[in-house]
Amino acid sequence: MVLLKEQVHAKALEFESQPAEAVLSWALSQFHPRLALSNSLQVEDMVVLDIAHKINPKVRVFTLDTGRLHQETYDMMDRVRERYGIDLEVLFPDAAEVEAMVRAKGLNLFYNSVENRHECCGVRKVKPLQRKLAELDAWVTGLRRDQWASRTNIQKVEIDEPNGGLVKLNPIADWGWEQLEKYVRENNVPKHALYSKSYASIGCMPCTRPTQPNENPRAGRWWWEDDQKKECGLHVVRS
């Protein structure tokens, strides 16, 4: 199903005051099976999965395996499969591209410059995502406006221009952390083990560190950089 920009804008206005369940019910009815949830195994994406699975147990879900993840993240993949009984679609980077990058710049090239870090994220994350999105009409994320300054303007329904104009849904865009925690407790949603070790935002092992209680959760990502946007290219958001 293809929606015009005007239709998407109208839906964004319509759903702004409605709960995540309404956004996902509409999206699944309109786009399934050419809709999939992007799931990083973090709390936001797990909440979205839990809500969507209750609406349609056959919802499609994919995750990215960059080859540099924590063991706890792989453990979460198995927990998700067992809990929800879904065929979790695991996406991998192109082996030849990874090999060429590492041979030219080393395994830990991302510490040397922002450009190198973007290249690594591009090979290991962005390109596998783009290949998956080319198969879809719509995708769902757990992005929230209060996560970081670069995400304050996201809408619950958007056109994803950088990825071919498909529909992008952010059903919990207006949720805060307390609302997330409350949902997890009340619905017994599986939670990534690294949260108990002071990790607040979880990515690749070399690029993620625990945070202090007074730090923004995204401060634990690429902490050696001056760039405050803290994005890897998966989500091109409006400033």
C-alpha positions as CSV (number, residue, x, y, z in Angstrom):
1,M,0.0,0.0,0.0
2,V,1.3,3.4,-1.0
3,L,0.3,6.6,0.9
4,L,0.6,10.1,-0.3
5,K,2.4,12.7,1.8
6,E,-0.9,14.4,2.5
7,Q,-2.4,11.2,3.8
8,V,0.6,10.5,6.0
9,H,0.5,14.0,7.4
10,A,-3.2,13.6,8.2
11,K,-2.5,10.4,10.0
12,A,0.3,12.0,12.0
13,L,-2.2,14.6,13.2
14,E,-4.9,12.0,13.9
15,F,-2.6,9.8,15.9
16,E,-0.7,12.5,17.9
17,S,-3.2,12.3,20.8
18,Q,-3.9,8.5,20.4
19,P,-2.1,5.7,22.2
20,A,0.5,3.4,20.6
21,E,-2.0,0.6,20.3
22,A,-4.1,2.7,17.9
23,V,-1.1,3.5,15.7
24,L,0.1,-0.1,15.6
25,S,-3.5,-1.5,15.0
26,W,-3.9,0.8,12.0
27,A,-0.4,0.1,10.6
28,L,-0.7,-3.7,10.9
29,S,-4.1,-3.6,9.3
30,Q,-2.8,-1.5,6.4
31,F,0.6,-2.8,5.7
32,H,1.1,-6.4,7.1
33,P,3.0,-8.4,5.9
34,R,5.0,-5.7,4.2
35,L,5.6,-4.0,7.6
36,A,8.3,-5.0,10.1
37,L,9.4,-3.8,13.5
38,S,13.0,-2.8,13.9
39,N,14.2,-4.2,17.3
40,S,17.5,-3.4,19.0
41,L,16.5,-5.5,22.0
42,Q,16.4,-2.3,24.1
43,V,13.4,-1.4,26.3
44,E,11.7,0.9,23.8
45,D,11.7,-1.7,21.0
46,M,10.7,-4.4,23.4
47,V,7.6,-2.4,24.5
48,V,6.6,-1.8,20.9
49,L,7.0,-5.5,20.1
50,D,4.9,-6.5,23.1
51,I,2.1,-4.1,22.0
52,A,2.3,-5.2,18.4
53,H,2.4,-8.9,19.2
54,K,-0.8,-8.6,21.2
55,I,-2.5,-7.1,18.1
56,N,-1.1,-9.5,15.6
57,P,1.1,-12.5,16.8
58,K,2.4,-12.8,13.2
59,V,4.0,-9.4,13.2
60,R,7.4,-9.3,11.5
61,V,10.4,-8.3,13.6
62,F,14.1,-7.8,12.5
63,T,17.3,-7.0,14.4
64,L,20.8,-6.1,13.3
65,D,23.8,-8.2,14.2
66,T,26.8,-6.0,13.5
67,G,29.3,-8.7,14.6
68,R,30.4,-6.5,17.5
69,L,27.5,-7.0,20.0
70,H,27.5,-7.9,23.7
71,Q,26.8,-11.5,24.6
72,E,23.8,-10.2,26.6
73,T,22.3,-8.9,23.3
74,Y,22.6,-12.3,21.7
75,D,21.0,-13.8,24.8
76,M,18.1,-11.3,24.4
77,M,17.6,-12.6,20.8
78,D,16.9,-16.0,22.1
79,R,14.6,-14.7,24.9
80,V,12.6,-12.8,22.3
81,R,12.2,-15.9,20.2
82,E,11.1,-18.0,23.2
83,R,8.8,-15.5,24.7
84,Y,6.9,-14.4,21.6
85,G,7.3,-17.4,19.3
86,I,8.4,-15.3,16.4
87,D,10.8,-15.8,13.6
88,L,13.2,-13.0,14.5
89,E,14.9,-11.9,11.3
90,V,18.6,-11.3,12.0
91,L,20.3,-9.0,9.5
92,F,24.1,-9.2,8.9
93,P,26.5,-6.9,7.1
94,D,28.1,-7.9,3.8
95,A,31.1,-10.0,4.8
96,A,33.2,-8.7,1.9
97,E,32.5,-5.1,2.8
98,V,33.5,-5.7,6.5
99,E,36.7,-7.5,5.4
100,A,37.7,-4.6,3.1
101,M,37.0,-2.0,5.7
102,V,38.9,-3.8,8.5
103,R,41.8,-4.6,6.2
104,A,42.1,-0.9,5.2
105,K,41.5,0.8,8.5
106,G,41.6,-1.8,11.3
107,L,39.1,-3.4,13.6
108,N,38.7,-0.4,15.8
109,L,38.7,2.3,13.1
110,F,35.8,4.1,14.8
111,Y,37.9,5.5,17.6
112,N,40.1,7.4,15.1
113,S,37.6,9.8,13.6
114,V,33.9,10.6,13.3
115,E,34.2,9.8,9.6
116,N,35.6,6.3,10.3
117,R,32.8,5.7,12.9
118,H,30.2,6.7,10.3
119,E,31.8,4.3,7.8
120,C,31.7,1.5,10.3
121,C,28.1,2.1,11.2
122,G,27.3,2.4,7.5
123,V,28.8,-1.0,6.6
124,R,27.6,-2.9,9.7
125,K,24.2,-1.2,10.3
126,V,22.9,1.2,7.7
127,K,23.4,-0.9,4.6
128,P,21.8,-4.1,6.1
129,L,18.9,-2.0,7.2
130,Q,18.5,-0.5,3.7
131,R,18.5,-3.9,2.1
132,K,15.6,-5.0,4.5
133,L,13.6,-1.8,4.0
134,A,13.7,-2.2,0.2
135,E,11.4,-5.2,0.8
136,L,8.9,-3.3,2.9
137,D,6.2,-0.7,2.6
138,A,6.4,0.4,6.2
139,W,8.6,0.0,9.3
140,V,8.2,0.6,13.0
141,T,10.7,2.0,15.5
142,G,10.9,2.6,19.2
143,L,12.2,6.2,18.8
144,R,11.1,8.7,21.5
145,R,11.3,12.5,21.4
146,D,13.0,12.8,24.8
147,Q,15.9,10.4,23.9
148,W,18.1,13.1,22.4
149,A,17.9,16.6,20.9
150,S,18.0,15.3,17.4
151,R,14.8,13.3,17.9
152,T,12.5,16.0,19.4
153,N,10.6,16.5,16.1
154,I,9.8,12.9,15.2
155,Q,6.1,12.2,14.4
156,K,4.2,9.0,15.1
157,V,3.6,8.6,11.3
158,E,6.2,9.9,8.8
159,I,7.5,9.5,5.3
160,D,11.0,8.0,5.3
161,E,12.4,9.9,2.4
162,P,16.0,8.7,2.8
163,N,14.8,5.1,2.5
164,G,12.7,5.3,-0.6
165,G,9.6,7.1,0.8
166,L,8.2,4.2,2.7
167,V,6.1,4.9,5.8
168,K,7.9,5.1,9.1
169,L,6.0,4.7,12.4
170,N,7.1,5.8,15.8
171,P,4.2,4.8,18.0
172,I,5.8,5.6,21.4
173,A,7.3,8.9,20.2
174,D,5.5,10.8,23.1
175,W,6.4,8.3,25.9
176,G,8.7,9.1,28.7
177,W,11.0,6.7,30.6
178,E,8.6,6.3,33.5
179,Q,5.8,5.2,31.2
180,L,8.2,2.7,29.6
181,E,9.2,1.2,33.0
182,K,5.6,1.0,34.1
183,Y,4.6,-0.9,31.0
184,V,7.6,-3.3,31.3
185,R,6.6,-4.0,35.0
186,E,2.9,-4.5,34.3
187,N,3.4,-6.7,31.3
188,N,6.5,-8.6,32.3
189,V,8.4,-7.6,29.2
190,P,11.8,-9.2,28.8
191,K,14.6,-6.6,29.7
192,H,18.1,-6.5,28.5
193,A,20.6,-7.7,31.2
194,L,22.9,-4.7,30.6
195,Y,20.4,-2.3,32.1
196,S,21.2,-3.8,35.5
197,K,24.9,-2.9,34.8
198,S,24.3,0.8,34.4
199,Y,23.9,0.7,30.6
200,A,21.2,3.1,29.5
201,S,21.6,2.9,25.7
202,I,22.9,-0.3,24.2
203,G,24.7,-0.7,20.9
204,C,27.9,-2.4,19.8
205,M,30.3,-3.5,22.6
206,P,33.2,-1.2,21.7
207,C,30.9,1.8,21.3
208,T,28.7,1.6,24.4
209,R,29.6,2.3,28.0
210,P,27.6,2.5,31.3
211,T,26.3,5.9,32.2
212,Q,26.1,7.8,35.5
213,P,22.8,8.5,37.1
214,N,22.9,12.2,36.0
215,E,23.9,11.6,32.4
216,N,21.6,11.5,29.4
217,P,21.2,7.8,28.3
218,R,22.7,8.6,24.9
219,A,25.9,9.8,26.6
220,G,27.0,6.2,26.8
221,R,27.2,6.0,23.0
222,W,30.3,7.0,21.1
223,W,31.4,8.9,24.3
224,W,34.8,9.9,22.8
225,E,33.2,12.1,20.2
226,D,32.4,15.8,20.4
227,D,29.4,15.4,18.2
228,Q,26.3,15.7,20.3
229,K,23.8,14.2,17.9
230,K,24.7,10.6,18.8
231,E,23.2,9.1,15.7
232,C,24.6,6.3,13.5
233,G,22.7,6.9,10.4
234,L,19.9,4.3,10.9
235,H,17.5,7.2,11.7
236,V,17.8,10.4,9.6
237,V,15.7,12.8,11.7
238,R,14.7,16.4,11.2
239,S,16.3,19.0,13.3
